[in-house]
Amino acid sequence: MKKFLISTALATLMTTAFATVSTSAFAAKLGVSIVDFDNNFQTLLMHGMQDRAKEKGADIQVEDAHNDVAKQLDQVKNFIASGVDAIIVTLVDTNASTTLSEEAAKAGIPLVFVNLEPSDMKSLPEKQVYVGSNETESGTLEAFEVCKMLRAKGKSAGASAYIVMGSLVHQAALQRTKDVEQIFSTDMCNFIKVTDKQSSEWSRDNAQNLMTNWLTAGPAPDAVIANNDESAIGAILSLKANGVDLKNVVVGGIDATQDGLQAMQAGELSVTVFQNAKGQGGGGVDAALALAKGEKVDRVVYVPFELVTPQNAAEYLHKN
């Protein structure tokens, strides 16, 4: 039986996770609940799932949860009632994962969490797995590069920073922020002082308003560290609108979206971290199909993060 792969580029890393999964076509019916179609990265994940499902000959029904926990639960219940072979979810609220797990487990239907970690990831029931990336890597890569860039700018005697967080009900936002704070507490980077941190709910518009409020209250920071590219772009728009020279501010993001990479090429975004939407989305479908066929899949499947700077940005332009 051939080993199944999340993607060609990740073949070596992912072989162990899916060692027993067949690549043969399986005409399964999958139900997918996505956090919010308006979220840039979530849309990329959805496209990755749809592309892989088409490739595998699977029927896929995708629903928009509109950032509503109750709506997402209803969608999962509806998938169960309609007799899908497996369910894929990107969580509206990390802490709501237990309820979804219980519903799927009672029905005996495989459940795959993608991108946003469930709160009970270490104790998921049988036929339930997580496919995503290890968030301890993302904020760490971002923050350490920001630290190095500030040092290169001669700011090692003291630098101020704002952290733009994602949604506070998402483990990713909490972990990425924790990673940043841990890096900034090290001997190499403790010259960076965080003036404030607030949530943008992953939104460009919210981040722009948040940055404008900060600039109204005080001077421009030396750095802005955002939990995602959309929020980083929002901060950039505010800095530009308020006459701040971006050459004097290091701005970091995460995801390496097309908009983020364009901002980097324009000299506005200093650093981002590539999160493989195709790998996560496609890997989620592969895992769901394998579980539906009764095959074994590792409970946690990680797709690595990768640091992106102006020096290697061109390599990532067509990856997400």
Wavefront OBJ file of the C-alpha trace (Angstrom):
o trace
v 0.000 0.000 0.000
v 1.413 3.311 -0.997
v 2.062 5.945 1.624
v -0.155 8.983 1.234
v 1.359 12.449 1.098
v 0.123 15.862 2.221
v 2.099 17.468 -0.588
v 5.175 16.681 -2.635
v 7.241 19.280 -0.800
v 6.297 17.822 2.574
v 6.623 14.173 1.576
v 9.653 13.343 3.694
v 8.347 15.129 6.781
v 4.837 13.708 6.599
v 5.477 10.084 5.558
v 5.521 8.771 9.134
v 2.192 10.400 9.976
v 0.349 8.684 7.164
v 2.351 5.510 6.705
v -0.675 3.290 6.363
v -2.945 5.461 4.236
v -3.873 4.406 0.722
v -3.727 6.816 -2.202
v -6.527 5.042 -4.034
v -9.609 7.104 -4.832
v -12.480 7.008 -2.350
v -15.853 8.481 -3.290
v -16.598 9.852 0.175
v -18.853 12.683 1.255
v -17.138 15.290 3.459
v -18.741 18.085 5.473
v -16.566 21.141 6.176
v -17.237 24.028 8.559
v -14.935 27.037 8.067
v -14.555 29.811 10.670
v -15.291 32.681 8.312
v -15.045 32.988 4.525
v -14.066 36.660 4.939
v -10.837 35.601 6.643
v -8.100 35.529 4.009
v -6.186 32.546 5.353
v -9.325 30.528 6.087
v -10.326 30.998 2.451
v -6.939 29.662 1.391
v -7.493 26.620 3.604
v -10.911 26.077 2.040
v -9.438 26.191 -1.459
v -6.792 23.682 -0.405
v -9.520 21.345 0.826
v -11.633 21.747 -2.299
v -8.676 21.136 -4.592
v -7.644 17.973 -2.746
v -11.217 16.663 -2.585
v -11.565 17.141 -6.354
v -8.247 15.387 -6.890
v -9.418 12.445 -4.758
v -12.899 12.289 -6.292
v -14.604 13.110 -3.001
v -17.817 15.109 -2.591
v -17.255 18.115 -0.322
v -19.828 20.457 1.211
v -18.347 23.620 2.730
v -20.264 25.862 5.150
v -19.376 29.303 6.546
v -19.702 29.478 10.353
v -19.532 33.299 10.274
v -17.460 33.290 13.473
v -20.470 31.915 15.356
v -19.947 28.998 17.763
v -23.627 28.012 17.795
v -23.803 28.106 13.992
v -20.733 25.889 13.728
v -22.253 23.356 16.132
v -25.465 23.330 14.079
v -23.450 22.761 10.911
v -21.686 19.770 12.468
v -25.022 18.344 13.647
v -26.455 18.815 10.156
v -23.470 17.043 8.612
v -24.048 14.132 10.988
v -27.768 14.011 10.168
v -27.044 14.019 6.433
v -24.754 11.002 6.783
v -21.383 12.395 5.732
v -18.408 10.045 5.885
v -16.205 12.526 7.741
v -16.258 16.087 9.055
v -13.561 18.767 8.845
v -13.634 21.849 11.070
v -11.613 25.021 11.473
v -12.691 26.117 14.941
v -14.551 29.339 15.696
v -13.612 28.888 19.353
v -10.817 26.593 20.537
v -12.746 25.815 23.710
v -15.792 24.637 21.751
v -13.876 21.672 20.370
v -14.983 19.306 23.152
v -18.651 19.699 22.257
v -17.964 19.074 18.578
v -15.813 16.062 19.455
v -18.602 14.586 21.558
v -21.197 15.020 18.803
v -19.003 13.362 16.184
v -17.913 10.573 18.530
v -21.511 9.727 19.457
v -22.364 9.443 15.778
v -19.239 7.417 15.017
v -18.192 9.874 12.302
v -14.499 10.824 11.900
v -13.637 14.427 12.732
v -10.573 16.357 11.576
v -9.656 19.697 13.116
v -7.569 21.816 10.748
v -5.369 24.879 11.408
v -6.800 25.912 14.791
v -5.934 23.501 17.590
v -8.732 21.963 19.667
v -8.454 22.510 23.417
v -8.491 18.745 24.000
v -5.961 17.927 21.294
v -3.973 15.580 23.539
v -7.031 13.507 24.405
v -9.025 13.425 21.179
v -11.361 10.409 20.819
v -10.699 7.655 18.326
v -11.094 8.668 14.672
v -10.401 12.325 15.500
v -7.175 14.136 14.595
v -5.603 17.562 14.226
v -3.808 18.719 11.066
v -2.062 22.072 11.322
v 1.175 23.709 12.356
v 3.000 23.909 15.666
v 2.237 27.408 16.924
v 5.279 27.470 19.182
v 7.285 27.872 15.968
v 5.331 30.748 14.394
v 5.602 33.494 16.996
v 9.125 32.389 17.879
v 10.382 32.722 14.301
v 8.632 36.082 13.891
v 9.799 37.602 17.177
v 13.413 36.488 16.874
v 13.674 37.976 13.390
v 12.113 41.242 14.612
v 14.690 41.292 17.414
v 17.549 40.794 14.963
v 16.218 43.522 12.672
v 15.924 46.002 15.529
v 19.487 45.244 16.554
v 20.618 45.824 12.972
v 18.900 49.231 13.126
v 20.943 50.140 16.205
v 17.992 49.876 18.608
v 19.620 47.494 21.115
v 19.766 50.205 23.782
v 15.979 50.209 23.950
v 12.997 49.707 21.644
v 9.225 49.918 22.019
v 6.723 47.522 20.457
v 3.017 46.847 20.128
v 1.543 43.368 19.737
v -1.587 43.021 17.601
v -3.233 39.791 18.686
v -5.687 37.604 16.807
v -8.923 36.336 18.321
v -8.574 35.643 22.035
v -10.704 32.498 21.722
v -8.130 30.952 19.356
v -5.220 29.022 20.773
v -3.075 30.249 17.885
v -3.366 33.894 18.956
v -2.583 33.102 22.579
v 0.377 30.891 21.719
v 1.846 33.266 19.141
v 1.685 36.118 21.625
v 3.246 33.959 24.325
v 6.056 33.033 21.918
v 6.770 36.704 21.210
v 6.854 37.590 24.897
v 9.178 34.685 25.653
v 11.638 35.763 22.954
v 11.505 39.353 24.206
v 12.401 38.121 27.705
v 15.684 36.544 26.557
v 19.017 38.254 27.156
v 19.445 38.955 23.448
v 16.052 40.604 23.007
v 15.008 42.029 26.383
v 15.782 45.539 25.155
v 12.340 45.412 23.473
v 9.537 46.600 25.732
v 5.917 45.880 24.811
v 3.910 49.079 25.289
v 0.531 47.368 24.813
v -1.123 44.312 23.274
v -4.707 44.087 22.076
v -6.843 41.896 19.846
v -7.753 42.767 16.271
v -9.817 39.570 15.852
v -7.467 38.774 12.922
v -9.014 41.749 11.041
v -7.188 44.293 8.880
v -9.750 47.003 9.633
v -9.676 46.370 13.374
v -5.880 46.420 13.384
v -5.859 49.708 11.493
v -8.199 51.274 14.058
v -6.176 49.824 16.913
v -2.918 51.236 15.547
v -4.528 54.623 15.015
v -5.636 54.678 18.652
v -2.125 53.822 19.789
v -0.609 56.570 17.650
v -3.118 59.053 19.040
v -2.105 58.107 22.573
v 1.667 58.120 22.097
v 4.672 58.093 19.771
v 5.199 55.659 16.904
v 6.706 52.336 18.023
v 9.964 50.811 16.889
v 8.161 47.574 16.088
v 4.683 46.134 15.520
v 4.319 42.391 15.931
v 1.052 41.045 14.563
v -0.363 37.536 14.962
v -1.246 37.458 11.250
v -0.516 39.285 8.009
v -3.952 40.880 7.761
v -3.426 42.607 11.104
v 0.101 43.607 10.131
v -1.259 45.207 6.953
v -3.893 47.068 8.961
v -1.175 48.464 11.221
v 0.884 49.448 8.175
v -2.063 51.335 6.662
v -2.487 53.300 9.891
v 1.230 54.077 10.195
v 1.278 55.392 6.616
v -1.893 57.426 7.089
v -0.369 59.045 10.152
v 2.835 60.015 8.380
v 5.103 57.463 10.048
v 8.146 56.494 7.968
v 8.019 52.707 7.722
v 11.782 52.618 7.365
v 11.866 53.349 11.078
v 9.407 50.607 12.107
v 9.889 46.850 11.955
v 6.532 45.214 11.190
v 6.027 41.471 11.548
v 3.187 39.173 10.511
v 2.380 35.486 10.117
v 0.883 33.484 7.210
v 2.811 34.762 4.150
v -0.433 35.544 2.312
v -0.298 37.122 -1.132
v -1.213 40.508 0.331
v 1.447 40.106 2.977
v 4.110 39.221 0.431
v 3.124 42.187 -1.732
v 3.511 44.441 1.299
v 6.932 42.912 1.867
v 7.983 43.551 -1.725
v 6.834 47.148 -1.279
v 9.220 47.490 1.662
v 6.405 47.750 4.226
v 6.210 44.325 5.890
v 9.547 43.372 7.410
v 9.009 39.704 8.216
v 6.310 37.055 7.991
v 6.082 33.311 8.584
v 4.802 30.980 5.892
v 1.888 28.846 7.001
v 1.116 26.236 4.377
v -2.600 26.589 3.634
v -2.459 24.037 0.815
v -0.594 21.571 3.014
v -2.995 21.999 5.931
v -6.188 22.031 3.875
v -5.154 19.154 1.628
v -3.766 17.250 4.595
v -7.073 17.642 6.400
v -8.918 16.075 3.474
v -6.374 13.254 3.226
v -6.782 12.521 6.934
v -10.589 12.622 6.723
v -10.634 10.205 3.781
v -8.222 7.848 5.512
v -10.260 7.815 8.724
v -13.474 7.277 6.756
v -11.867 4.174 5.230
v -10.907 2.894 8.673
v -7.202 3.548 8.184
v -4.816 4.744 10.871
v -3.742 8.406 11.048
v -1.527 9.994 13.685
v -3.571 12.010 16.166
v -1.495 15.150 15.496
v 0.000 15.963 12.082
v 2.187 19.066 11.917
v 2.994 21.035 8.761
v 6.123 23.146 9.446
v 6.215 26.944 9.552
v 8.917 28.728 7.511
v 10.515 32.148 8.038
v 9.995 34.636 5.189
v 12.048 37.812 4.808
v 12.630 40.199 1.874
v 15.603 38.027 0.915
v 13.533 34.901 0.199
v 10.026 36.316 -0.316
v 10.028 35.586 -4.049
v 10.146 31.847 -3.288
v 6.750 32.049 -1.565
v 4.794 34.213 -4.007
v 2.830 31.306 -5.441
v 2.756 28.914 -2.474
v -0.444 30.177 -0.850
l 1 2 3 4 5 6 7 8 9 10 11 12 13 14 15 16 17 18 19 20 21 22 23 24 25 26 27 28 29 30 31 32 33 34 35 36 37 38 39 40 41 42 43 44 45 46 47 48 49 50 51 52 53 54 55 56 57 58 59 60 61 62 63 64 65 66 67 68 69 70 71 72 73 74 75 76 77 78 79 80 81 82 83 84 85 86 87 88 89 90 91 92 93 94 95 96 97 98 99 100 101 102 103 104 105 106 107 108 109 110 111 112 113 114 115 116 117 118 119 120 121 122 123 124 125 126 127 128 129 130 131 132 133 134 135 136 137 138 139 140 141 142 143 144 145 146 147 148 149 150 151 152 153 154 155 156 157 158 159 160 161 162 163 164 165 166 167 168 169 170 171 172 173 174 175 176 177 178 179 180 181 182 183 184 185 186 187 188 189 190 191 192 193 194 195 196 197 198 199 200 201 202 203 204 205 206 207 208 209 210 211 212 213 214 215 216 217 218 219 220 221 222 223 224 225 226 227 228 229 230 231 232 233 234 235 236 237 238 239 240 241 242 243 244 245 246 247 248 249 250 251 252 253 254 255 256 257 258 259 260 261 262 263 264 265 266 267 268 269 270 271 272 273 274 275 276 277 278 279 280 281 282 283 284 285 286 287 288 289 290 291 292 293 294 295 296 297 298 299 300 301 302 303 304 305 306 307 308 309 310 311 312 313 314 315 316 317 318 319 320
